[in-house]
């Protein structure tokens, strides 16, 4: 998942893509659990609104509008933020 560039990790957004079957259609989505595994964190501890923003950053990274430096701080801080959920 991703490549290493200096001290930062370059994300390959396709590594976080998953699919779900809804009726007869297949829908694609970015699975934050894959980001948890890569970052060794627990995004589920973050408030839902922040997880939505992290997912948005992940989608934006696929289009080149956000970078790994925008995405990766959130999972790393999930365990230490005072307002994270238990």
C-alpha positions as CSV (number, residue, x, y, z in Angstrom):
1,X,0.0,0.0,0.0
2,X,1.6,3.2,-1.2
3,X,5.3,3.8,-1.5
4,X,7.9,5.5,0.7
5,X,9.2,8.9,-0.3
6,X,11.7,10.3,2.1
7,X,10.1,10.3,5.6
8,X,6.5,10.3,4.3
9,X,4.4,7.6,2.8
10,X,2.8,8.2,-0.6
11,X,-0.7,6.8,-0.6
12,X,-2.1,4.9,-3.4
13,X,-5.8,5.6,-2.9
14,X,-6.8,2.5,-4.9
15,X,-5.3,0.4,-2.0
16,X,-8.2,1.6,0.1
17,X,-10.9,1.0,-2.4
18,X,-13.5,-1.6,-1.6
19,X,-16.8,-2.6,-3.2
20,X,-20.3,-3.4,-1.9
21,X,-23.2,-5.0,-3.7
22,X,-26.4,-3.0,-3.5
23,X,-29.2,-4.9,-5.3
24,X,-27.8,-5.5,-8.7
25,X,-25.3,-2.7,-8.6
26,X,-21.7,-2.8,-7.3
27,X,-20.7,0.4,-5.6
28,X,-17.1,1.4,-4.8
29,X,-16.0,3.2,-1.6
30,X,-12.9,4.0,0.4
31,X,-12.6,1.7,3.3
32,X,-11.2,3.4,6.4
33,X,-10.4,0.0,8.0
34,X,-7.6,-0.4,5.4
35,X,-6.2,3.0,6.4
36,X,-6.4,1.8,10.1
37,X,-4.3,-1.3,9.2
38,X,-1.7,0.7,7.2
39,X,-1.4,3.4,9.9
40,X,-1.6,1.0,12.9
41,X,-4.4,3.2,14.4
42,X,-8.0,3.1,15.4
43,X,-10.0,5.6,13.3
44,X,-13.2,4.3,15.0
45,X,-12.1,6.2,18.1
46,X,-12.6,9.5,16.2
47,X,-15.9,11.2,16.1
48,X,-18.0,10.3,13.0
49,X,-17.7,13.8,11.6
50,X,-13.9,13.6,11.6
51,X,-14.0,10.1,10.0
52,X,-16.1,11.6,7.2
53,X,-13.4,14.3,6.7
54,X,-10.6,11.7,6.7
55,X,-12.5,9.7,4.1
56,X,-12.9,12.8,2.0
57,X,-9.2,13.5,2.2
58,X,-8.6,9.9,1.0
59,X,-10.9,10.5,-2.0
60,X,-9.2,13.8,-2.7
61,X,-5.8,12.1,-2.6
62,X,-6.9,9.9,-5.5
63,X,-7.4,13.0,-7.6
64,X,-4.2,14.6,-6.6
65,X,-5.9,17.3,-4.5
66,X,-4.6,16.1,-1.2
67,X,-1.5,14.3,-0.2
68,X,-0.5,11.6,2.3
69,X,0.7,14.4,4.7
70,X,-3.0,15.6,4.8
71,X,-4.4,12.1,5.4
72,X,-1.9,10.3,7.7
73,X,-1.9,12.6,10.8
74,X,-5.5,11.7,11.6
75,X,-5.1,7.9,12.1
76,X,-1.8,8.5,14.0
77,X,-3.6,10.9,16.4
78,X,-6.7,8.8,16.8
79,X,-5.4,7.3,20.1
80,X,-4.2,10.5,21.6
81,X,-6.9,13.1,20.9
82,X,-8.8,14.1,24.0
83,X,-12.1,14.0,22.3
84,X,-11.8,10.5,20.8
85,X,-14.5,8.1,21.7
86,X,-13.7,5.0,23.8
